[in-house]
Amino acid sequence: MNVFDKALLFGNPLDPYAFKGVGECASNSDIITHFHTPVTTATSVLGIAFNDGVVIAADLLASYGSLARFKNCPRILKVNKNTVIGVGGDYADYQYLKELINGKIIGEECLEDDIYIKPASLHCWLTRVMYNRRSKVDPLWNNIIVGGIQEGKPFLGSVDKLGTAFEDKIIATGYGAYIAIPLLRDAVDKKPELNAQEATEILKKCMEVLYYRDARSWNKYEMAVITSTSCEVQGPIEIKADWNIAHKIV
């Protein structure tokens, strides 16, 4: 066994001399245990309910630490004809969740009874999944927004990595919870019953503001619009940024 093989087993793979005794096997006290922490992460997901449906938006960037590394990573998943989810946080954990949900969809299709999971049911199921992993002290590092049509009415709910869940007309995760929520609340306060076009426009505005203010965001994003008659994921939509005012910002 060479020094680099030992490094992979007993220490930091980037530093083959990080363990004691290059010429001998390291003891148990020398073994380094690495805990599961997010590596490749994505930022905010925004959602707003309007009079006939729900709009959810998320950008396409996955950051490797602070490096804007992967610029084509969709985080909006169309579950079925009336349910969509948007996921922020660790991208690998999102891929794991996607596999779980796709397995559930395949199981439903095999029954051939034309009954599909509804957004409220998926929201409840995800709370159990997230809480189960949290209870094992191995959480999925994600914040999830579930949107869709439930019994003919708009449904919008959120689940975090601890399994904490709630429903609301406006939801934002990540940095959007600080920047976008005030804009969304202002729009809803001015007009409680938004239509699809108004809801889409306010979310586009929020995504633009996040691109300017959130260092982990990107100028390309996807947007899902769910109504009682359609479920469409649009994108990538590109933000036409204007940085002329940047020198005025302190």
N, C-alpha and C positions, 0 to 999 in steps of 0.2 A: 504494500500500500504506500503510494507516494504522498508527499506533503499536501498536495492539493486535494487528494481523496480524503485525507484526514480532516482537512479544513471543512469539507462539505459535511462530514459526520459530526465533528466536534466543535466547530467554531464558525466564524464569519467567513462565508465563501469568497468575500472580497479581500480577506486578509488571511492567507494560509498560515501565518505565524501567530495567530491570535490565541492559540492554546499552548499549554505548557508541555514541554518535552517533545520536540520535533522528532526525535528518534524513538519515542515510545508512545504507547496508546494512552490517551488522556483518561483520568479517573472520572467518576460520576460527578464530582464537584466541579470539574472543568467544563462539563457539557453546558452549552448555552441553549436555553429554551426560548424560542421566538413566539410571542403571543400574536394572535390574529388581529391585525390592525389594518385600516384602509390604506391602500397604496395608490390605485388609480381611481380617482373620484370625479364625480360630476356635481354640478351646482344646482341652482334653484329649479323647482317645478311650480308653475302657477296654474290655478284653476278658478273658474268663475261660473256660477249657474245663472242662466237667463230664463226668460219666460217659457221657453219651449225646449230647453236642453242645457248642455254643459260645454264649455271650452277649456281645454287643457293645453299648456305649452311648455316646452323644455328645449334647451339648446343642444347642440350636437358635440360639445367639447367634453373630453375626458382628460383630466389633468393628472400627470404623473408627479405627485408632490405639488410643487409650484410651477412645473413645466407644462405649458399647453401642448401636450404630446399627441393626443389622438383627436382628430377634428371631424370624424364622421362616425359618431357613436350614438345612434338613436336610443332614446329612453322612453318613448311612448309606445305602448303595446296595445294593439286592438285585440281584445279578448274575444268578443263576438259582436253581433250586430247591434247590441245596445250597451256595451260596456268597454271602457278604455281605462288603462292605468298609466300614470307617469311616475317615474322613479328617480330620485336623487340619491347621492351618497356613493358608496363603493360600487364600481361598475361590475366587478366579478360577482358580488353578491346579487346584483340585479340579474345577471345572466343565470345564476342559480335559481332565483325566483321565477324567471321566465320559463325555465325548464319545468319547474313544479306546476306552474299554471298551464303550460301547454299539455302536460300529462293529464291534468284535470279536464281540459277541453277534449282531448282525445277520448277519455273515458266516457264523457257525456255523449259524444258523437257515436260511440259504439252502441249506446242504448237505443238509438234511432227512434226517440220518442218526441223529437222536436221541442224538447225542453232544455233551455240553456241557463247557465248561472246568471243571476241578476246582480247588479252592482252592489246592492246592500248585502247580499249573501257572500259575494267575493270579499267585500270589505270586512265582514265578520270573520271569514275564514283566514284572511291575512293577519288579523289581530292575533289569532290563535297560533299561526305559524311564527310570527315575530316574538310573541310572548314565550313560546316554547323554546326558541333558540336563546332568548334572553335568560330564561330560567336555567339553562345549561351553561351559563356564563360564556357563551359563544354566540353573541348576537349577530344578526345580519345588519350591517351598517347602512341602512337605507331609510329614507323617508318616502312614503308612497301616497299618491293621490289617486283615488278611485272615483271615476265619474261615469254617468250613464243615465238611462231612463228606467225608473222604478215605478211600476204600476201607472205609467203614463205621465209621471212627474219627474223633474230633474233631481238627480242624486249626486251629491259631492261629499266625499269623506276622505279623511287622512289617517294614516297609521305610521308610527315611528318605530325605531329599532327596539324600543322597550315594550311594544304592543299597546301603547297609549293611542286611543282612537277617538275621533269626534267627527261630527258632520257640520257643515256650514255652507253659506252661499259663496263665500270667497275663501280660498286657501292658498298659502304660499309656503314653500319649504326653503331651507338654506338661507342665503343672504336676502332672498326675496321676501322673507318674513319681516325684514326690517325696512326694505326699500319699496317693495311693491304693494304690500298690504295697505298703507295709507292711500295710495292712488286708487286701488280697487274699492276701498271703503268710500272714498269720496264719490266715485262713479255711482255706486249703489245708493248712497244717501241722496244724491241728486235725482236719481231715477231708479226706484226699487225694481221696476219691471223692465229690465233691459231686453232688447231684441237681439237676435243672433249677430247682426252687423255691429251693433254698439258694443256687445261683449267682445267680439273679435278685435275691434279697434282699440279698446282699452288694454287688452292683453298685448297687442302689438306695441303699444306705447310703453308698457311695463318692461317688455323684453328689450326695447331700445334703451331705456333708462338703466337696466341692469347691465347691458353691454358697456355703457359708459362708466358705471360705478363699481361693478364687481370684477375684480381682476381674474376670476376663474370662469368668466362667461365668454361666449363667442358670438359672432355676428350672424351665425346661421342656426336656425331652430326649426322644430316641427310643431305643428298645431293640430290638435284633434277637435273636431266639432261633432257633437253627438246630439241628435234630435230624435223625435219619435219616428221619423221616416228615414233617417240616414245616419251613418257613422263613417266619417271620413277623416283620414289623417293627411294633412296637407304639409308639403315641404319637400326639400329644405327651402325655407323662406330666408332671404338675405336682408340684413339691416343695412341701409345706406347711411353709413355714419358720417357725421360732419364734426371734425375736431377743431374747427376754427376758434371756438371759445375756450379751448383747453388752457391757453396762456392766462385766462382771467380767473381760473380756479386755483385757489390756494390750498 
